[in-house]
């Protein structure tokens, strides 16, 4: 750009010099000065051009290097992707079976069964309520009137047959004991008189009538003694007690003890010290809680399928484990309001977890349906949205997808995926599922 400006200025000066008659020496000096300046400008232009060229070359080298680096990185990345694809391909090669020794199977609780046919039971459910077994209830009542002096049992106490639950003081009892003692003394006296009359009669020292009267008196006294003894026996006194009664202190003539007539638990108590009781009083009630009644309400439509002896599964929610009992009684009357009949189950209750008043549900098997392949519900697991059964093969247990069908409380029908005769894990299937997942994790470093 500077060279073009100098050339234009020189042309103007030459034109002016010609017109003004400038000497050639002056023009020459001007030309020389312009040439030097032009050469200097040209040098500078060349230097600038060379600088621009080098800059462009360096810039081009940088771009090329960057491009080369990018291509290398791209190639390396492509190589990594290839390696990742190769690794990913290997990662999906999951473990397909798990194997255990017999000792491990036993320790892990894995039971092996053979696929076979079976029956599925159809159930009907009925509402019910727990009740005390009234056949095992015992009311403890005094057999003679008296005043309570001691109370030895209270609510919730476990008593055994023969335990003294309370002590009464009874005037009536004293009269009965006195009557018995007097009758026994009369018998003893009449027997002595009779023996004497026998001796006199044999010696013909006494008339026969006196002999007969003496014999009659003994028999009457014996009858009175027996009657007095029966009254005391009816009050619960034993024969040994009666035989030793004459040797007991007079203070014990009024003592009457309330004895537990059976083993059980005191569930009712209506007695206090100083209270007057009579024969109609019921101071204690004892219940044998080893069994309870379950009264089920059977709908009219289900009555033809219910019979005595059927097993019933009794449940009362998740907090109480189910129990099994048998129907022991079916009522002959259908209620007018409920249109249901009574079916009673006598349920064992050794742990006393079934309490009177609890609402329960009874499940009764009313029908049985055959199925070609039946497995327990514990054998089925879910893997990747599919239901599987772990089938035992040459390499161990492998999950086999199955198609379940009908089911009952414990078992399920297998329509597809399991053949008769195949061995499978009836229990412990969840453990096999976990071990299979663990094997895949250990083989590839991460789970799928």
Secondary structure, DSSP 8 states (H G I E B T S, - for coil): -HHHHHHHHHHHHHHHHHHHT--HHHHHHHHHHHHHHHHHHHHHHHHHHHHHHHHHHHHHHHHHHHHHHHHHHHHHHHHHHHHHHHHHHHHT-----B---HHHHHHHT-EEEE-EEEEEEEEEEEEEEEEE-GGGEEEE--SS-EEEEEE---TT-EE-TT-EEEEEE-HHHHHHHHHHHHHHHHHHHHHHHHHHHHHHHHTT-S-HHHHHHHHHHHHHHHHHHHHHHHHHHHTT--HHHHHTGGGS-GGGGGEEEEE--SSEEEEEE---TT-EE-TT---EEEE-TTEEEEEEEEEGGGGGG--TT-EEEEE--TTS--EEEEEEEEEEEE-TTT-EEEEEEEEE-TT----TT-EEEEEEEEEEEEEEEEEEGGGEEEETTEEEEEEEETTEEEEEE-EEEEE-SSEEEEEES--TT-EEEEE-HHHHHHHHHHHHHHHHSS--
